[in-house]
Amino acid sequence: MAEAGGDAVEQMVEQWRRERPDVDPSSMAVFARLTRAHLAASRAIEATLGRHGLNRGEFDLLASLRRAAEPYRLSPGDLARAMVLSPAATTNRMQRLEERGLVVRRPDPADGRFGVVELTDAGKALVDAAVTDHVATLDRLLADLPVRDRPGFTALLGAVERNAAAAPER
């Protein structure tokens, strides 16, 4: 629904400037862009992971184990913390992936009273293939952002994230 004056975000900014010249709509534009970018990126990421038979949550669990280094195992609690999930949500994902033979639950070799979740060879092969395609998709989404500018951009987004997390809910 963009007019000749620009896309929907630019149009929104122009309209607010016209209707409320006393209010700077630039922060609205930033968050509109973040929202729109997030939605578009989510669709692209889901499509990429879907080609590997995974959804984002399943990929996140497998990737958390893969990043843990050999033997690619974590306690359920460490896994939940890595994914910022409740233990119940983590258990649900683990069960689905275990049924597919991608992870296995074992007694902790260091303390048999506790369990660990371990990536199987099939899980490692799948997540390695998926992460290669995932990074290629993300690189495509960032194609207009030079690699040299990514650390600064990431730092700026981190500042926004910290401010948002610290903002009181009203």
Residue pairs with C-beta under 8 A, 6 or more apart in sequence:
1 8
1 11
2 8
2 10
2 11
3 11
5 11
5 14
6 14
8 32
9 29
9 32
9 33
9 36
10 29
12 25
12 28
12 29
12 32
13 25
13 26
13 28
13 29
16 23
16 25
16 28
17 25
30 160
34 160
40 141
41 138
41 141
42 56
44 137
44 140
44 141
45 56
45 134
45 137
45 138
46 55
46 56
48 130
48 133
48 134
48 136
48 137
49 55
49 56
49 58
49 59
49 130
49 134
51 133
52 59
52 126
52 129
52 130
52 133
53 126
54 62
54 126
54 130
57 83
57 89
57 93
58 93
58 96
58 97
59 127
59 130
59 134
60 83
61 79
61 83
61 90
61 93
61 94
61 97
61 103
62 97
62 102
62 103
62 119
62 123
62 126
62 127
62 130
63 127
63 131
64 74
64 79
64 82
64 83
65 72
65 73
65 74
65 79
65 103
65 117
65 118
65 119
65 123
65 127
66 72
66 119
66 124
66 127
66 128
66 131
67 82
68 74
71 118
72 118
72 119
72 123
72 124
73 106
73 116
73 117
73 118
73 119
74 82
74 116
74 117
75 108
75 114
75 115
75 116
75 117
76 87
76 90
76 91
76 94
76 115
76 116
76 117
77 87
79 90
79 94
79 117
80 86
80 87
80 89
80 90
83 90
85 93
94 103
94 105
94 117
97 103
97 123
98 104
98 105
101 120
101 122
101 123
102 119
102 120
102 122
102 123
102 126
103 117
103 118
103 119
103 120
103 123
104 117
104 118
104 120
105 115
105 116
105 117
105 118
106 115
106 116
106 118
107 114
107 115
107 116
108 114
108 115
108 116
109 116
119 127
142 150
145 153
